[in-house]
């Protein structure tokens, strides 16, 4: 059985062959996964048996299936913490993910949320056709996060990529642009900061987010979520906004 590391090496070669790509595909983890070559099988991502990929716990009640339905296309907007949380949930539970574009995504924060970067294939410079790179990664990974770089994707290209996503049982998350038809829209807006008091040394220790989920054919769902720091990393907590929250100026 081909290991996931071997699969990623194969995907890297396919990406390098895409016309117009830089000579170095920079698809990782070719180096970070060196210690994993002896593994021939990987545990499935949490929730795989139910056909969903996991999400940060406070997001689950907002989603029709309690997670990201395999085969679906998801559009995310707002705070980048949302994308990092999805990456952390999938890779931290044994799944594999790819990030296309977004060279300044802030993966350190993802690690603090529980992301395993050894299970992330990173393509910070996808070249002239990031959708071609996405099509390759969708053949071998559970989750692909694609930055559109402000582009509006034509319906014909979007349909082809969405079909590939469905056929492979993966999840495609698109951001930073326009995608004509998606199964789920997720929006996270920062509504306040935590910390900044004397006891915190003037540091921001957390964010208060309002997250809205709009699934096709369902009423929008909204939740208040706090992303806050602990000694062991960043945690997602579902709770009402606290009185001491510093409101963001409108």
CORGIHU-V846610 format. One line per field, one symbol per residue. psi: psi as a letter, one per 30 degrees, with the letter a starting at -180 (. if undefined). burial: + if it has 16 or more other C-alpha atoms within 10 Angstrom, else -. A space follows every 10 residues. Layout:
psi = ???
burial = ???
This chain:
psi = kkleeeeeee eeeeeffkkf llejfhjlie efgeggffkf kkklkkfefg glkllkeffe ffkeggajkk flkkkklbkf feeeeeeeee efgglklkjk ahfhfhfeee effgkjffgk jkifjfafif eeeeeeefff lekkjjkfhg ljkkeeeeee eeeeeeefga kkkklhakke klfkkkkjkk flllbglefg gglkflkkkk kkkjkkglkk kklkkkjlkl fgakkkkjll klefkjkkk.
burial = ---++--++- ++--++-+-- +---++++++ ---------- ----++++-- +++++++++- -+++-+++++ ++++++++-+ ++++++++++ ++++++++++ ++----+-++ ++++++++++ +++++++--+ ++++++++++ ++++++++-- -------++- ++-+++-+++ +++++++-+- -+++++++++ +++++----- ----++++++ +++++----- +++++++++- ---+++++-- ----++----
